[in-house]
């Protein structure tokens, strides 16, 4: 087995307790403090929690000791790997033996943390002394006990600290009880002992890990297009150069990730025709997901799209505009893929000698050969797929959209993603798995950065509320980053099979504001082409999956301006740049969904009429506490789409949402305290 | 460090996957099935779940694989230690990728179990074949694929199974498609392949442990008395022989555990007087918890109580009546304890050279020296306390009531209990920790068999409902066994400081029916002596903790008969012999609490008026489903205390509970289906 290929990623070995100055080697029989139920954690530490650079990690734990002694509790954290020094963040008690603390993370990659705790004999002594003083007891011997504690601490310190501790110990032994008492209960001595007092028999929790991504993992706006349709020239197969020319259009709408379906050579055998017909006519271009032909496989570029130099140029131009190119990783082959000839052992063979094509009986997909991940030569298969991935990483790709990851083994993905991130921690992976919830969650746990969701089918307010509450609270929010798409080339929902502009506005606003990552498949979305191939189907008519389409981007009713505005609102409001902080508010109209997102002073309140055909009125009962608003103070609701401003006060508000004009409100909520001048000006 | 003394009990090392016939050594890269969220478990397997001999263990797990393949899932279990062969129980799918199965445990001690799962290629093939047949597809090649799968299985079997599989494979290759199809979808071949088909690339969950106790751990009735008060002879210090004479009385009330406060020599120095006065008068007997005098320490018997031979005789006589003697383990010393002279290093010393007595400032307990578990000689201290415990085990003690375990280190208890159970798995430990919830739960997790609870202070129906719901559902029910006591020598609650007989009946019935373990401290309880030492105190006046009391057991208003009846009801109704199966029912009177317990056909419904002074009526809304009752069928409610029988039907019932006559109902609920004759007779 090559050195790079370990067949599975075991959870890291438990970290031994590191000795830092003033921490003795623990003898566990005397490590009396118990630490339990540390949060956040995913599957008892089997998987990391996920955060991005600059976020704060709030840690909680139960910690307690036998008897009445006082304890000190802290978080230890550092970049994983063992070389960096531990940093420490103090934890403070909440209620019921629960403690909390937090720290900020600055470096992408693996971080490790644990909760540590120890009996604080000085704090115990000081607390007891105060009770003795209050009861008027004699404290002569107690002062001597305290002096001994402080002297012990001094013996383990150097320099000024030791000198200062020794001075305190002398005062505690003073003949003047008043003087000794004063130093005994002084804040300064308490602080000194907290920082420099000996820590004996330290307990440490199970070590936990954090995977820290760059910020785009948390906050991104995706646009998908088919490169071969990226031109309006008649009779022309769009090229990567055409995509480059379209970057300005995408940038103006505010998207920062451009995802391209596979750009590799396409197979001939069993090629699908237009609208997914079984046989292709001459000139039919086939599905880009039938990867591989005589021109090459997963590391080649379709000759009609251009060359690797064109691709490198596209990456450069995109990056110049702040856009990243996301590449499709679809690990399957057309019958014409070079692997079929060169590595037949990677495929399953039928008794008649043919290679097993993809099936979901009774359906047959004869243009696709899946890999046999149970084959004896699985290790070389894994290595080749890693090589292909790294090939594109070397060409500057930092985001992959992975096609159907749930049809390849979970251990494979855990290994591949870890191998890539080990080399380039800024590479992101989006899981395209529209399948059962536990399967989707497992993919997120094992390393996928973001995941497609059921968003497209959550149209009712109750369903939105239920689903997004699950996605934005622990444990899910700690490992799963939803990326909401109103449509994809495979998903034209019933809700969008309409010419009602409001339907598209509603879905765009929900996608862009419920969670911090969203995307659309265009230009079909902004041009609102809602024609299905047949009634009851979610497939587009004349789908770009099987043919080239030409689009008139200048159509006057295009949603491009709305998308621009939405993306500007997202970029200027931190509340919309994270998945946490989502609260649903009560509405007496079951077709109107109302929610807020809060991040510090940034508060956004969204009201959406999910009925795209009729005006709906709703009386709202606002959760003011969730928005940090005092019920006794007026506040401003500033509609960032229409620029209308309202002065509200208290829990009750009424909205009227007309699909013909304003089917949604996206309010910035401004409290008096935040920006007094701006607030007063408009009231 | 002596060999017997490991300073901590680490969780057992992960169990390697054992190969059993037809299971290949797993190559984890091809072990595609994922197993998650196995239940029951306690703190991710750090601690065992608890069960008793004869119980069934229901296991659930999430299990799923990439793609569309069918999987098989099973539980593997065996006595821990590695020598016994694995037994297997099949798991069946529920919904949403969750699987369930169960098995019964027969042996006390450690058991280990895990969930295993693998891709079932034959089941996948059979399922697909049926879909192909339904679609009318050609299945010639599929039949050959199936024949290959069956031949592969045959190659790994011997004898008749191999022959049978080979015969099936031949039929699958038959020229007659009809014949081949018939065998392909036959139940018999499916069963054969399920049992003998190869299991490749098996996945295994994290291994989990069960601690299996004997039945009394789950179901027991405790009676506590002070041996020195166990006689009515005037001017006589009760003896172990007096206790022996009282066994018949205890047995007639139906108790099966007799718990004795410490029977060791009592210290003289700082001995407490009657009613906990600071100085003892001549003749005062002191507190039995001030252990140790010139006559000996924790392994000695107070000379006034008798000899070790008397103790052995008491154990024998008790066992003869089905009663076990529970001994007190109070690990603390009087200043006169031999340890103080012989092992001064086990105690904390003050700067003036004196030994540190127990304190909770400003309170001082100068008659008690606690051990210093942080002392350098902690290992010999641990070993000595283990020796003392085993000394009593050798004298036949199988139940210990541990005094204030929360004031000694948790690692010590985990080690001590494990050391004792390793030698004698039938030894039980009751934790007397009335402290914060997480501390109490930790003690239960680390090995205590049963635990005292907050029961004494849960008098309101809402509080009873909340607390007992927590105690009888996972995760708590899997590691914490509540033992409910209406009173103890330290706890005379405000509720019982009354001469209202109903108050005592209410508390006895609640204790005896809410959970399966309960106890009383008598004879003060059955004689209803509710006098507190002073208003606002929970201490008894003339407490037996500090003096000898004489009791007239023949008082006409004694509750002994009620307790007899309650214990008989408990013994004949399995529903009351376990903590699971508790359901609270709705009552429109907030002073009346109503709950049922169900175990198979055994159903008990209890209604309690918690107001001991006034009659209360309540309209009930019964959860019939929880009692297995069809709303359309009549059922019988048979009051086991009064022998009254009611015919009820539907959700609604009314009870009137008069403190003067019937403050409670304890109904056996009989469904028509269960005992037709008995049911009809009374309707």
Interface residues (C-beta under 8 A of the other chain):
Chain A: X7 X8 X27 X28 X29 X30 X31 X32 X34 X36 X37 X43 X44 X45 X62 X64 X66 X67 X68 X96 X97 X119 X128 X129 X131 X132 X134 X135 X137 X141 X144 X145 X148 X200 X201 X350 X351 X352 X359 X360 X361 X362 X373 X374 X378 X379 X382 X406 X407 X408 X409 X410 X411 X412 X415 X436 X437 X438 X439 X442
Chain B: X7 X8 X27 X28 X29 X30 X31 X32 X34 X36 X37 X43 X44 X45 X62 X64 X66 X67 X68 X96 X97 X119 X128 X129 X131 X132 X134 X135 X137 X141 X144 X145 X148 X200 X201 X350 X351 X352 X359 X360 X361 X362 X373 X374 X378 X379 X382 X406 X407 X408 X409 X410 X411 X412 X415 X436 X437 X438 X439 X442
